[in-house]
Amino acid sequence: MAENDAAPEFDAVVNMTATELEKWLDTDESKDVGQKSDYAHMRKVVGYAKRHLAQRPSGDVSDSNWRYSLMNWGHDPTK
């Protein structure tokens, strides 16, 4: 898949809203089907966030690409 095809394909496949997904992930049924690959992805996210948090730029990061990159991985460093 070409890089520029990722967003449209993602939008076509992911059909749950953030609220629907959050509600689903909180159910026992969701928790019963976790797989090893899920944990591998969690480790990848944690590793990415830790590496980038260690490279925090000086000054206000509110409107920085550094913050936006972390937010794409689910971490808002201003919280």
mmJSON file of the N, C-alpha and C atoms, coordinates in Angstrom:
{"data_MODEL":{"atom_site":{
"group_PDB":["ATOM","ATOM","ATOM","ATOM","ATOM","ATOM","ATOM","ATOM","ATOM","ATOM","ATOM","ATOM","ATOM","ATOM","ATOM","ATOM","ATOM","ATOM","ATOM","ATOM","ATOM","ATOM","ATOM","ATOM","ATOM","ATOM","ATOM","ATOM","ATOM","ATOM","ATOM","ATOM","ATOM","ATOM","ATOM","ATOM","ATOM","ATOM","ATOM","ATOM","ATOM","ATOM","ATOM","ATOM","ATOM","ATOM","ATOM","ATOM","ATOM","ATOM","ATOM","ATOM","ATOM","ATOM","ATOM","ATOM","ATOM","ATOM","ATOM","ATOM","ATOM","ATOM","ATOM","ATOM","ATOM","ATOM","ATOM","ATOM","ATOM","ATOM","ATOM","ATOM","ATOM","ATOM","ATOM","ATOM","ATOM","ATOM","ATOM","ATOM","ATOM","ATOM","ATOM","ATOM","ATOM","ATOM","ATOM","ATOM","ATOM","ATOM","ATOM","ATOM","ATOM","ATOM","ATOM","ATOM","ATOM","ATOM","ATOM","ATOM","ATOM","ATOM","ATOM","ATOM","ATOM","ATOM","ATOM","ATOM","ATOM","ATOM","ATOM","ATOM","ATOM","ATOM","ATOM","ATOM","ATOM","ATOM","ATOM","ATOM","ATOM","ATOM","ATOM","ATOM","ATOM","ATOM","ATOM","ATOM","ATOM","ATOM","ATOM","ATOM","ATOM","ATOM","ATOM","ATOM","ATOM","ATOM","ATOM","ATOM","ATOM","ATOM","ATOM","ATOM","ATOM","ATOM","ATOM","ATOM","ATOM","ATOM","ATOM","ATOM","ATOM","ATOM","ATOM","ATOM","ATOM","ATOM","ATOM","ATOM","ATOM","ATOM","ATOM","ATOM","ATOM","ATOM","ATOM","ATOM","ATOM","ATOM","ATOM","ATOM","ATOM","ATOM","ATOM","ATOM","ATOM","ATOM","ATOM","ATOM","ATOM","ATOM","ATOM","ATOM","ATOM","ATOM","ATOM","ATOM","ATOM","ATOM","ATOM","ATOM","ATOM","ATOM","ATOM","ATOM","ATOM","ATOM","ATOM","ATOM","ATOM","ATOM","ATOM","ATOM","ATOM","ATOM","ATOM","ATOM","ATOM","ATOM","ATOM","ATOM","ATOM","ATOM","ATOM","ATOM","ATOM","ATOM","ATOM","ATOM","ATOM","ATOM","ATOM","ATOM","ATOM","ATOM","ATOM","ATOM","ATOM","ATOM","ATOM","ATOM","ATOM","ATOM","ATOM","ATOM","ATOM"],
"id":[1,2,3,4,5,6,7,8,9,10,11,12,13,14,15,16,17,18,19,20,21,22,23,24,25,26,27,28,29,30,31,32,33,34,35,36,37,38,39,40,41,42,43,44,45,46,47,48,49,50,51,52,53,54,55,56,57,58,59,60,61,62,63,64,65,66,67,68,69,70,71,72,73,74,75,76,77,78,79,80,81,82,83,84,85,86,87,88,89,90,91,92,93,94,95,96,97,98,99,100,101,102,103,104,105,106,107,108,109,110,111,112,113,114,115,116,117,118,119,120,121,122,123,124,125,126,127,128,129,130,131,132,133,134,135,136,137,138,139,140,141,142,143,144,145,146,147,148,149,150,151,152,153,154,155,156,157,158,159,160,161,162,163,164,165,166,167,168,169,170,171,172,173,174,175,176,177,178,179,180,181,182,183,184,185,186,187,188,189,190,191,192,193,194,195,196,197,198,199,200,201,202,203,204,205,206,207,208,209,210,211,212,213,214,215,216,217,218,219,220,221,222,223,224,225,226,227,228,229,230,231,232,233,234,235,236,237],
"type_symbol":["N","C","C","N","C","C","N","C","C","N","C","C","N","C","C","N","C","C","N","C","C","N","C","C","N","C","C","N","C","C","N","C","C","N","C","C","N","C","C","N","C","C","N","C","C","N","C","C","N","C","C","N","C","C","N","C","C","N","C","C","N","C","C","N","C","C","N","C","C","N","C","C","N","C","C","N","C","C","N","C","C","N","C","C","N","C","C","N","C","C","N","C","C","N","C","C","N","C","C","N","C","C","N","C","C","N","C","C","N","C","C","N","C","C","N","C","C","N","C","C","N","C","C","N","C","C","N","C","C","N","C","C","N","C","C","N","C","C","N","C","C","N","C","C","N","C","C","N","C","C","N","C","C","N","C","C","N","C","C","N","C","C","N","C","C","N","C","C","N","C","C","N","C","C","N","C","C","N","C","C","N","C","C","N","C","C","N","C","C","N","C","C","N","C","C","N","C","C","N","C","C","N","C","C","N","C","C","N","C","C","N","C","C","N","C","C","N","C","C","N","C","C","N","C","C","N","C","C","N","C","C","N","C","C","N","C","C"],
"label_atom_id":["N","CA","C","N","CA","C","N","CA","C","N","CA","C","N","CA","C","N","CA","C","N","CA","C","N","CA","C","N","CA","C","N","CA","C","N","CA","C","N","CA","C","N","CA","C","N","CA","C","N","CA","C","N","CA","C","N","CA","C","N","CA","C","N","CA","C","N","CA","C","N","CA","C","N","CA","C","N","CA","C","N","CA","C","N","CA","C","N","CA","C","N","CA","C","N","CA","C","N","CA","C","N","CA","C","N","CA","C","N","CA","C","N","CA","C","N","CA","C","N","CA","C","N","CA","C","N","CA","C","N","CA","C","N","CA","C","N","CA","C","N","CA","C","N","CA","C","N","CA","C","N","CA","C","N","CA","C","N","CA","C","N","CA","C","N","CA","C","N","CA","C","N","CA","C","N","CA","C","N","CA","C","N","CA","C","N","CA","C","N","CA","C","N","CA","C","N","CA","C","N","CA","C","N","CA","C","N","CA","C","N","CA","C","N","CA","C","N","CA","C","N","CA","C","N","CA","C","N","CA","C","N","CA","C","N","CA","C","N","CA","C","N","CA","C","N","CA","C","N","CA","C","N","CA","C","N","CA","C","N","CA","C","N","CA","C","N","CA","C","N","CA","C","N","CA","C"],
"label_alt_id":[null,null,null,null,null,null,null,null,null,null,null,null,null,null,null,null,null,null,null,null,null,null,null,null,null,null,null,null,null,null,null,null,null,null,null,null,null,null,null,null,null,null,null,null,null,null,null,null,null,null,null,null,null,null,null,null,null,null,null,null,null,null,null,null,null,null,null,null,null,null,null,null,null,null,null,null,null,null,null,null,null,null,null,null,null,null,null,null,null,null,null,null,null,null,null,null,null,null,null,null,null,null,null,null,null,null,null,null,null,null,null,null,null,null,null,null,null,null,null,null,null,null,null,null,null,null,null,null,null,null,null,null,null,null,null,null,null,null,null,null,null,null,null,null,null,null,null,null,null,null,null,null,null,null,null,null,null,null,null,null,null,null,null,null,null,null,null,null,null,null,null,null,null,null,null,null,null,null,null,null,null,null,null,null,null,null,null,null,null,null,null,null,null,null,null,null,null,null,null,null,null,null,null,null,null,null,null,null,null,null,null,null,null,null,null,null,null,null,null,null,null,null,null,null,null,null,null,null,null,null,null,null,null,null,null,null,null],
"label_comp_id":["MET","MET","MET","ALA","ALA","ALA","GLU","GLU","GLU","ASN","ASN","ASN","ASP","ASP","ASP","ALA","ALA","ALA","ALA","ALA","ALA","PRO","PRO","PRO","GLU","GLU","GLU","PHE","PHE","PHE","ASP","ASP","ASP","ALA","ALA","ALA","VAL","VAL","VAL","VAL","VAL","VAL","ASN","ASN","ASN","MET","MET","MET","THR","THR","THR","ALA","ALA","ALA","THR","THR","THR","GLU","GLU","GLU","LEU","LEU","LEU","GLU","GLU","GLU","LYS","LYS","LYS","TRP","TRP","TRP","LEU","LEU","LEU","ASP","ASP","ASP","THR","THR","THR","ASP","ASP","ASP","GLU","GLU","GLU","SER","SER","SER","LYS","LYS","LYS","ASP","ASP","ASP","VAL","VAL","VAL","GLY","GLY","GLY","GLN","GLN","GLN","LYS","LYS","LYS","SER","SER","SER","ASP","ASP","ASP","TYR","TYR","TYR","ALA","ALA","ALA","HIS","HIS","HIS","MET","MET","MET","ARG","ARG","ARG","LYS","LYS","LYS","VAL","VAL","VAL","VAL","VAL","VAL","GLY","GLY","GLY","TYR","TYR","TYR","ALA","ALA","ALA","LYS","LYS","LYS","ARG","ARG","ARG","HIS","HIS","HIS","LEU","LEU","LEU","ALA","ALA","ALA","GLN","GLN","GLN","ARG","ARG","ARG","PRO","PRO","PRO","SER","SER","SER","GLY","GLY","GLY","ASP","ASP","ASP","VAL","VAL","VAL","SER","SER","SER","ASP","ASP","ASP","SER","SER","SER","ASN","ASN","ASN","TRP","TRP","TRP","ARG","ARG","ARG","TYR","TYR","TYR","SER","SER","SER","LEU","LEU","LEU","MET","MET","MET","ASN","ASN","ASN","TRP","TRP","TRP","GLY","GLY","GLY","HIS","HIS","HIS","ASP","ASP","ASP","PRO","PRO","PRO","THR","THR","THR","LYS","LYS","LYS"],
"label_asym_id":["A","A","A","A","A","A","A","A","A","A","A","A","A","A","A","A","A","A","A","A","A","A","A","A","A","A","A","A","A","A","A","A","A","A","A","A","A","A","A","A","A","A","A","A","A","A","A","A","A","A","A","A","A","A","A","A","A","A","A","A","A","A","A","A","A","A","A","A","A","A","A","A","A","A","A","A","A","A","A","A","A","A","A","A","A","A","A","A","A","A","A","A","A","A","A","A","A","A","A","A","A","A","A","A","A","A","A","A","A","A","A","A","A","A","A","A","A","A","A","A","A","A","A","A","A","A","A","A","A","A","A","A","A","A","A","A","A","A","A","A","A","A","A","A","A","A","A","A","A","A","A","A","A","A","A","A","A","A","A","A","A","A","A","A","A","A","A","A","A","A","A","A","A","A","A","A","A","A","A","A","A","A","A","A","A","A","A","A","A","A","A","A","A","A","A","A","A","A","A","A","A","A","A","A","A","A","A","A","A","A","A","A","A","A","A","A","A","A","A","A","A","A","A","A","A","A","A","A","A","A","A","A","A","A","A","A","A"],
"label_entity_id":["1","1","1","1","1","1","1","1","1","1","1","1","1","1","1","1","1","1","1","1","1","1","1","1","1","1","1","1","1","1","1","1","1","1","1","1","1","1","1","1","1","1","1","1","1","1","1","1","1","1","1","1","1","1","1","1","1","1","1","1","1","1","1","1","1","1","1","1","1","1","1","1","1","1","1","1","1","1","1","1","1","1","1","1","1","1","1","1","1","1","1","1","1","1","1","1","1","1","1","1","1","1","1","1","1","1","1","1","1","1","1","1","1","1","1","1","1","1","1","1","1","1","1","1","1","1","1","1","1","1","1","1","1","1","1","1","1","1","1","1","1","1","1","1","1","1","1","1","1","1","1","1","1","1","1","1","1","1","1","1","1","1","1","1","1","1","1","1","1","1","1","1","1","1","1","1","1","1","1","1","1","1","1","1","1","1","1","1","1","1","1","1","1","1","1","1","1","1","1","1","1","1","1","1","1","1","1","1","1","1","1","1","1","1","1","1","1","1","1","1","1","1","1","1","1","1","1","1","1","1","1","1","1","1","1","1","1"],
"label_seq_id":[1,1,1,2,2,2,3,3,3,4,4,4,5,5,5,6,6,6,7,7,7,8,8,8,9,9,9,10,10,10,11,11,11,12,12,12,13,13,13,14,14,14,15,15,15,16,16,16,17,17,17,18,18,18,19,19,19,20,20,20,21,21,21,22,22,22,23,23,23,24,24,24,25,25,25,26,26,26,27,27,27,28,28,28,29,29,29,30,30,30,31,31,31,32,32,32,33,33,33,34,34,34,35,35,35,36,36,36,37,37,37,38,38,38,39,39,39,40,40,40,41,41,41,42,42,42,43,43,43,44,44,44,45,45,45,46,46,46,47,47,47,48,48,48,49,49,49,50,50,50,51,51,51,52,52,52,53,53,53,54,54,54,55,55,55,56,56,56,57,57,57,58,58,58,59,59,59,60,60,60,61,61,61,62,62,62,63,63,63,64,64,64,65,65,65,66,66,66,67,67,67,68,68,68,69,69,69,70,70,70,71,71,71,72,72,72,73,73,73,74,74,74,75,75,75,76,76,76,77,77,77,78,78,78,79,79,79],
"pdbx_PDB_ins_code":[null,null,null,null,null,null,null,null,null,null,null,null,null,null,null,null,null,null,null,null,null,null,null,null,null,null,null,null,null,null,null,null,null,null,null,null,null,null,null,null,null,null,null,null,null,null,null,null,null,null,null,null,null,null,null,null,null,null,null,null,null,null,null,null,null,null,null,null,null,null,null,null,null,null,null,null,null,null,null,null,null,null,null,null,null,null,null,null,null,null,null,null,null,null,null,null,null,null,null,null,null,null,null,null,null,null,null,null,null,null,null,null,null,null,null,null,null,null,null,null,null,null,null,null,null,null,null,null,null,null,null,null,null,null,null,null,null,null,null,null,null,null,null,null,null,null,null,null,null,null,null,null,null,null,null,null,null,null,null,null,null,null,null,null,null,null,null,null,null,null,null,null,null,null,null,null,null,null,null,null,null,null,null,null,null,null,null,null,null,null,null,null,null,null,null,null,null,null,null,null,null,null,null,null,null,null,null,null,null,null,null,null,null,null,null,null,null,null,null,null,null,null,null,null,null,null,null,null,null,null,null,null,null,null,null,null,null],
"Cartn_x":[0.847,0.0,0.892,0.616,1.375,1.028,2.006,1.815,0.597,0.407,-0.707,-2.055,-2.064,-3.305,-3.747,-2.889,-3.173,-4.397,-4.501,-5.615,-6.964,-7.136,-8.436,-8.791,-7.801,-8.067,-8.408,-7.705,-8.004,-9.441,-9.813,-11.168,-12.225,-11.89,-12.836,-13.008,-11.963,-11.999,-12.473,-12.012,-12.369,-13.728,-14.76,-16.107,-16.744,-15.949,-16.454,-15.966,-16.847,-16.428,-15.517,-14.814,-13.945,-14.762,-15.952,-16.816,-17.26,-17.656,-18.063,-16.908,-15.731,-14.561,-14.202,-14.224,-13.919,-14.902,-16.184,-17.204,-16.967,-16.682,-16.425,-15.203,-14.124,-12.888,-13.036,-14.074,-14.317,-15.144,-15.55,-16.377,-15.522,-16.118,-15.433,-15.137,-16.07,-15.873,-14.622,-14.421,-13.232,-11.966,-12.006,-10.816,-10.474,-11.474,-11.246,-10.525,-10.445,-9.875,-8.542,-7.89,-6.574,-5.583,-4.68,-3.7,-2.298,-1.311,0.078,0.492,-0.037,0.33,-0.179,-1.298,-1.796,-0.77,-0.196,0.792,2.079,2.424,3.605,3.391,2.187,1.9,1.926,1.407,1.449,2.889,3.775,5.189,5.795,5.392,5.883,5.46,4.209,3.703,4.448,4.628,5.343,6.774,7.439,8.811,8.904,7.984,7.975,7.786,6.786,6.499,7.69,8.295,9.436,10.61,10.906,12.013,11.759,10.556,10.26,10.094,9.591,9.503,10.894,11.871,13.248,13.866,13.249,13.766,12.923,12.252,11.371,12.134,11.606,12.265,12.041,12.883,12.713,11.579,11.039,9.994,8.608,7.675,6.277,6.114,5.543,5.369,3.922,3.057,1.627,1.324,1.996,1.737,2.932,3.597,4.813,4.549,5.33,5.261,5.619,6.507,6.891,5.655,4.846,3.615,2.645,2.458,1.5,1.885,3.174,3.632,3.283,3.521,3.168,1.658,0.89,-0.567,-1.074,-0.386,-0.766,-0.616,0.188,0.385,-0.416,-1.26,-2.15,-1.634,-0.565,-0.013,0.045,-0.637,-0.569,0.375,1.57,2.554,2.185,1.12,0.712,-0.277,-0.655,-1.594,-0.837],
"Cartn_y":[-1.173,0.0,1.234,2.137,3.386,4.246,5.026,5.855,6.768,7.361,8.286,7.574,6.24,5.472,5.096,5.259,4.779,5.443,6.75,7.442,7.064,7.099,6.708,5.25,4.362,2.957,2.771,3.486,3.441,3.892,5.017,5.545,4.58,3.843,2.894,1.659,1.275,0.058,0.326,1.391,1.698,2.39,1.665,2.207,2.463,2.444,2.762,4.149,4.9,6.205,5.994,7.025,6.932,6.552,7.11,6.799,5.345,4.846,3.446,2.514,2.829,1.995,2.0,3.168,3.27,2.441,2.522,1.747,0.249,-0.165,-1.572,-2.075,-1.317,-1.752,-1.919,-1.337,-1.44,-2.674,-3.474,-4.65,-5.874,-6.829,-8.087,-8.85,-8.79,-9.497,-9.0,-7.712,-7.155,-7.619,-7.601,-7.966,-9.448,-10.277,-11.715,-12.106,-11.216,-11.6,-10.928,-10.372,-9.764,-10.799,-10.395,-11.312,-10.806,-11.686,-11.306,-10.125,-10.07,-8.962,-7.632,-7.672,-6.448,-5.925,-6.83,-6.426,-5.954,-6.566,-6.121,-4.696,-4.402,-3.041,-2.064,-2.482,-1.619,-1.278,-2.28,-2.031,-1.063,-1.185,-0.286,1.153,1.341,2.679,3.253,2.442,2.898,3.284,2.464,2.762,4.057,4.241,5.469,6.678,6.602,7.741,8.053,7.046,7.285,7.917,7.419,7.989,9.458,9.761,11.142,12.065,11.54,12.36,12.759,11.886,12.191,13.28,13.562,14.572,15.846,16.099,17.267,18.548,19.34,20.606,21.631,22.633,23.677,24.602,25.289,26.266,25.65,26.439,26.035,25.008,23.867,22.802,22.682,23.581,23.473,23.301,24.041,23.986,23.426,22.433,21.901,20.574,20.321,19.028,17.896,18.169,17.169,16.7,17.644,17.298,16.571,17.088,16.479,15.043,14.777,13.427,12.485,12.932,12.113,11.898,12.919,12.79,11.769,11.633,10.61,9.21,9.069,7.784,7.685,8.683,8.614,9.283,10.062,10.731,12.239,12.988,14.45,14.903,15.367,15.734,16.985,17.667,18.848,18.492,17.234,16.805,16.469],
"Cartn_z":[0.0,0.0,0.0,-0.902,-0.958,0.247,0.689,1.878,1.74,0.559,0.393,0.295,0.22,0.218,1.625,2.592,3.944,4.558,4.504,5.161,4.558,3.224,2.678,2.978,2.913,3.216,4.686,5.562,6.995,7.225,6.619,6.784,6.249,5.188,4.615,5.492,6.203,7.014,8.439,9.041,10.431,10.426,10.866,10.789,12.154,13.2,14.538,14.92,15.579,16.076,17.274,17.668,18.844,20.071,20.203,21.347,21.317,20.14,20.019,20.357,19.86,20.117,21.597,22.203,23.634,24.455,24.124,24.843,24.654,23.417,23.133,23.888,23.867,24.511,26.012,26.586,28.023,28.383,27.391,27.66,27.969,28.678,28.964,27.673,26.705,25.441,24.72,24.725,24.081,24.784,26.09,26.865,26.738,26.418,26.29,25.006,24.031,22.743,22.442,23.438,23.224,22.726,21.871,21.316,21.601,21.449,21.685,20.818,19.596,18.71,19.261,20.011,20.637,21.641,22.415,23.41,22.739,21.621,20.874,20.376,19.91,19.449,20.623,21.769,22.955,23.314,23.255,23.55,22.537,21.279,20.234,20.53,20.931,21.252,22.452,23.485,24.681,24.32,23.522,23.116,22.329,21.395,20.592,21.497,22.366,23.247,24.147,24.734,25.627,24.889,23.691,22.905,22.589,22.177,21.787,22.988,24.086,25.297,25.777,25.574,25.974,25.101,23.963,23.035,23.061,24.166,24.268,23.93,23.004,22.675,23.783,23.826,24.835,24.411,25.371,25.093,25.029,24.538,24.444,23.326,23.658,22.672,22.193,22.645,22.345,20.866,20.016,18.575,17.809,18.388,17.762,17.05,16.023,15.341,16.292,17.249,18.243,19.014,19.476,20.205,19.285,18.072,17.152,16.822,16.672,16.391,17.543,18.756,19.92,20.015,19.698,19.761,18.746,17.613,16.64,17.212,18.247,18.91,20.205,20.475,21.629,22.878,22.782,23.968,23.742,24.602,24.553,25.657,25.311,26.33,27.12,26.744,27.511,28.608,28.711,29.763,31.027],
"occupancy":[1.0,1.0,1.0,1.0,1.0,1.0,1.0,1.0,1.0,1.0,1.0,1.0,1.0,1.0,1.0,1.0,1.0,1.0,1.0,1.0,1.0,1.0,1.0,1.0,1.0,1.0,1.0,1.0,1.0,1.0,1.0,1.0,1.0,1.0,1.0,1.0,1.0,1.0,1.0,1.0,1.0,1.0,1.0,1.0,1.0,1.0,1.0,1.0,1.0,1.0,1.0,1.0,1.0,1.0,1.0,1.0,1.0,1.0,1.0,1.0,1.0,1.0,1.0,1.0,1.0,1.0,1.0,1.0,1.0,1.0,1.0,1.0,1.0,1.0,1.0,1.0,1.0,1.0,1.0,1.0,1.0,1.0,1.0,1.0,1.0,1.0,1.0,1.0,1.0,1.0,1.0,1.0,1.0,1.0,1.0,1.0,1.0,1.0,1.0,1.0,1.0,1.0,1.0,1.0,1.0,1.0,1.0,1.0,1.0,1.0,1.0,1.0,1.0,1.0,1.0,1.0,1.0,1.0,1.0,1.0,1.0,1.0,1.0,1.0,1.0,1.0,1.0,1.0,1.0,1.0,1.0,1.0,1.0,1.0,1.0,1.0,1.0,1.0,1.0,1.0,1.0,1.0,1.0,1.0,1.0,1.0,1.0,1.0,1.0,1.0,1.0,1.0,1.0,1.0,1.0,1.0,1.0,1.0,1.0,1.0,1.0,1.0,1.0,1.0,1.0,1.0,1.0,1.0,1.0,1.0,1.0,1.0,1.0,1.0,1.0,1.0,1.0,1.0,1.0,1.0,1.0,1.0,1.0,1.0,1.0,1.0,1.0,1.0,1.0,1.0,1.0,1.0,1.0,1.0,1.0,1.0,1.0,1.0,1.0,1.0,1.0,1.0,1.0,1.0,1.0,1.0,1.0,1.0,1.0,1.0,1.0,1.0,1.0,1.0,1.0,1.0,1.0,1.0,1.0,1.0,1.0,1.0,1.0,1.0,1.0,1.0,1.0,1.0,1.0,1.0,1.0,1.0,1.0,1.0,1.0,1.0,1.0],
"B_iso_or_equiv":[0.0,0.0,0.0,0.0,0.0,0.0,0.0,0.0,0.0,0.0,0.0,0.0,0.0,0.0,0.0,0.0,0.0,0.0,0.0,0.0,0.0,0.0,0.0,0.0,0.0,0.0,0.0,0.0,0.0,0.0,0.0,0.0,0.0,0.0,0.0,0.0,0.0,0.0,0.0,0.0,0.0,0.0,0.0,0.0,0.0,0.0,0.0,0.0,0.0,0.0,0.0,0.0,0.0,0.0,0.0,0.0,0.0,0.0,0.0,0.0,0.0,0.0,0.0,0.0,0.0,0.0,0.0,0.0,0.0,0.0,0.0,0.0,0.0,0.0,0.0,0.0,0.0,0.0,0.0,0.0,0.0,0.0,0.0,0.0,0.0,0.0,0.0,0.0,0.0,0.0,0.0,0.0,0.0,0.0,0.0,0.0,0.0,0.0,0.0,0.0,0.0,0.0,0.0,0.0,0.0,0.0,0.0,0.0,0.0,0.0,0.0,0.0,0.0,0.0,0.0,0.0,0.0,0.0,0.0,0.0,0.0,0.0,0.0,0.0,0.0,0.0,0.0,0.0,0.0,0.0,0.0,0.0,0.0,0.0,0.0,0.0,0.0,0.0,0.0,0.0,0.0,0.0,0.0,0.0,0.0,0.0,0.0,0.0,0.0,0.0,0.0,0.0,0.0,0.0,0.0,0.0,0.0,0.0,0.0,0.0,0.0,0.0,0.0,0.0,0.0,0.0,0.0,0.0,0.0,0.0,0.0,0.0,0.0,0.0,0.0,0.0,0.0,0.0,0.0,0.0,0.0,0.0,0.0,0.0,0.0,0.0,0.0,0.0,0.0,0.0,0.0,0.0,0.0,0.0,0.0,0.0,0.0,0.0,0.0,0.0,0.0,0.0,0.0,0.0,0.0,0.0,0.0,0.0,0.0,0.0,0.0,0.0,0.0,0.0,0.0,0.0,0.0,0.0,0.0,0.0,0.0,0.0,0.0,0.0,0.0,0.0,0.0,0.0,0.0,0.0,0.0,0.0,0.0,0.0,0.0,0.0,0.0],
"pdbx_formal_charge":[null,null,null,null,null,null,null,null,null,null,null,null,null,null,null,null,null,null,null,null,null,null,null,null,null,null,null,null,null,null,null,null,null,null,null,null,null,null,null,null,null,null,null,null,null,null,null,null,null,null,null,null,null,null,null,null,null,null,null,null,null,null,null,null,null,null,null,null,null,null,null,null,null,null,null,null,null,null,null,null,null,null,null,null,null,null,null,null,null,null,null,null,null,null,null,null,null,null,null,null,null,null,null,null,null,null,null,null,null,null,null,null,null,null,null,null,null,null,null,null,null,null,null,null,null,null,null,null,null,null,null,null,null,null,null,null,null,null,null,null,null,null,null,null,null,null,null,null,null,null,null,null,null,null,null,null,null,null,null,null,null,null,null,null,null,null,null,null,null,null,null,null,null,null,null,null,null,null,null,null,null,null,null,null,null,null,null,null,null,null,null,null,null,null,null,null,null,null,null,null,null,null,null,null,null,null,null,null,null,null,null,null,null,null,null,null,null,null,null,null,null,null,null,null,null,null,null,null,null,null,null,null,null,null,null,null,null],
"auth_seq_id":[1,1,1,2,2,2,3,3,3,4,4,4,5,5,5,6,6,6,7,7,7,8,8,8,9,9,9,10,10,10,11,11,11,12,12,12,13,13,13,14,14,14,15,15,15,16,16,16,17,17,17,18,18,18,19,19,19,20,20,20,21,21,21,22,22,22,23,23,23,24,24,24,25,25,25,26,26,26,27,27,27,28,28,28,29,29,29,30,30,30,31,31,31,32,32,32,33,33,33,34,34,34,35,35,35,36,36,36,37,37,37,38,38,38,39,39,39,40,40,40,41,41,41,42,42,42,43,43,43,44,44,44,45,45,45,46,46,46,47,47,47,48,48,48,49,49,49,50,50,50,51,51,51,52,52,52,53,53,53,54,54,54,55,55,55,56,56,56,57,57,57,58,58,58,59,59,59,60,60,60,61,61,61,62,62,62,63,63,63,64,64,64,65,65,65,66,66,66,67,67,67,68,68,68,69,69,69,70,70,70,71,71,71,72,72,72,73,73,73,74,74,74,75,75,75,76,76,76,77,77,77,78,78,78,79,79,79],
"auth_comp_id":["MET","MET","MET","ALA","ALA","ALA","GLU","GLU","GLU","ASN","ASN","ASN","ASP","ASP","ASP","ALA","ALA","ALA","ALA","ALA","ALA","PRO","PRO","PRO","GLU","GLU","GLU","PHE","PHE","PHE","ASP","ASP","ASP","ALA","ALA","ALA","VAL","VAL","VAL","VAL","VAL","VAL","ASN","ASN","ASN","MET","MET","MET","THR","THR","THR","ALA","ALA","ALA","THR","THR","THR","GLU","GLU","GLU","LEU","LEU","LEU","GLU","GLU","GLU","LYS","LYS","LYS","TRP","TRP","TRP","LEU","LEU","LEU","ASP","ASP","ASP","THR","THR","THR","ASP","ASP","ASP","GLU","GLU","GLU","SER","SER","SER","LYS","LYS","LYS","ASP","ASP","ASP","VAL","VAL","VAL","GLY","GLY","GLY","GLN","GLN","GLN","LYS","LYS","LYS","SER","SER","SER","ASP","ASP","ASP","TYR","TYR","TYR","ALA","ALA","ALA","HIS","HIS","HIS","MET","MET","MET","ARG","ARG","ARG","LYS","LYS","LYS","VAL","VAL","VAL","VAL","VAL","VAL","GLY","GLY","GLY","TYR","TYR","TYR","ALA","ALA","ALA","LYS","LYS","LYS","ARG","ARG","ARG","HIS","HIS","HIS","LEU","LEU","LEU","ALA","ALA","ALA","GLN","GLN","GLN","ARG","ARG","ARG","PRO","PRO","PRO","SER","SER","SER","GLY","GLY","GLY","ASP","ASP","ASP","VAL","VAL","VAL","SER","SER","SER","ASP","ASP","ASP","SER","SER","SER","ASN","ASN","ASN","TRP","TRP","TRP","ARG","ARG","ARG","TYR","TYR","TYR","SER","SER","SER","LEU","LEU","LEU","MET","MET","MET","ASN","ASN","ASN","TRP","TRP","TRP","GLY","GLY","GLY","HIS","HIS","HIS","ASP","ASP","ASP","PRO","PRO","PRO","THR","THR","THR","LYS","LYS","LYS"],
"auth_asym_id":["A","A","A","A","A","A","A","A","A","A","A","A","A","A","A","A","A","A","A","A","A","A","A","A","A","A","A","A","A","A","A","A","A","A","A","A","A","A","A","A","A","A","A","A","A","A","A","A","A","A","A","A","A","A","A","A","A","A","A","A","A","A","A","A","A","A","A","A","A","A","A","A","A","A","A","A","A","A","A","A","A","A","A","A","A","A","A","A","A","A","A","A","A","A","A","A","A","A","A","A","A","A","A","A","A","A","A","A","A","A","A","A","A","A","A","A","A","A","A","A","A","A","A","A","A","A","A","A","A","A","A","A","A","A","A","A","A","A","A","A","A","A","A","A","A","A","A","A","A","A","A","A","A","A","A","A","A","A","A","A","A","A","A","A","A","A","A","A","A","A","A","A","A","A","A","A","A","A","A","A","A","A","A","A","A","A","A","A","A","A","A","A","A","A","A","A","A","A","A","A","A","A","A","A","A","A","A","A","A","A","A","A","A","A","A","A","A","A","A","A","A","A","A","A","A","A","A","A","A","A","A","A","A","A","A","A","A"],
"auth_atom_id":["N","CA","C","N","CA","C","N","CA","C","N","CA","C","N","CA","C","N","CA","C","N","CA","C","N","CA","C","N","CA","C","N","CA","C","N","CA","C","N","CA","C","N","CA","C","N","CA","C","N","CA","C","N","CA","C","N","CA","C","N","CA","C","N","CA","C","N","CA","C","N","CA","C","N","CA","C","N","CA","C","N","CA","C","N","CA","C","N","CA","C","N","CA","C","N","CA","C","N","CA","C","N","CA","C","N","CA","C","N","CA","C","N","CA","C","N","CA","C","N","CA","C","N","CA","C","N","CA","C","N","CA","C","N","CA","C","N","CA","C","N","CA","C","N","CA","C","N","CA","C","N","CA","C","N","CA","C","N","CA","C","N","CA","C","N","CA","C","N","CA","C","N","CA","C","N","CA","C","N","CA","C","N","CA","C","N","CA","C","N","CA","C","N","CA","C","N","CA","C","N","CA","C","N","CA","C","N","CA","C","N","CA","C","N","CA","C","N","CA","C","N","CA","C","N","CA","C","N","CA","C","N","CA","C","N","CA","C","N","CA","C","N","CA","C","N","CA","C","N","CA","C","N","CA","C","N","CA","C","N","CA","C","N","CA","C","N","CA","C","N","CA","C","N","CA","C"],
"pdbx_PDB_model_num":[1,1,1,1,1,1,1,1,1,1,1,1,1,1,1,1,1,1,1,1,1,1,1,1,1,1,1,1,1,1,1,1,1,1,1,1,1,1,1,1,1,1,1,1,1,1,1,1,1,1,1,1,1,1,1,1,1,1,1,1,1,1,1,1,1,1,1,1,1,1,1,1,1,1,1,1,1,1,1,1,1,1,1,1,1,1,1,1,1,1,1,1,1,1,1,1,1,1,1,1,1,1,1,1,1,1,1,1,1,1,1,1,1,1,1,1,1,1,1,1,1,1,1,1,1,1,1,1,1,1,1,1,1,1,1,1,1,1,1,1,1,1,1,1,1,1,1,1,1,1,1,1,1,1,1,1,1,1,1,1,1,1,1,1,1,1,1,1,1,1,1,1,1,1,1,1,1,1,1,1,1,1,1,1,1,1,1,1,1,1,1,1,1,1,1,1,1,1,1,1,1,1,1,1,1,1,1,1,1,1,1,1,1,1,1,1,1,1,1,1,1,1,1,1,1,1,1,1,1,1,1,1,1,1,1,1,1]
}}}
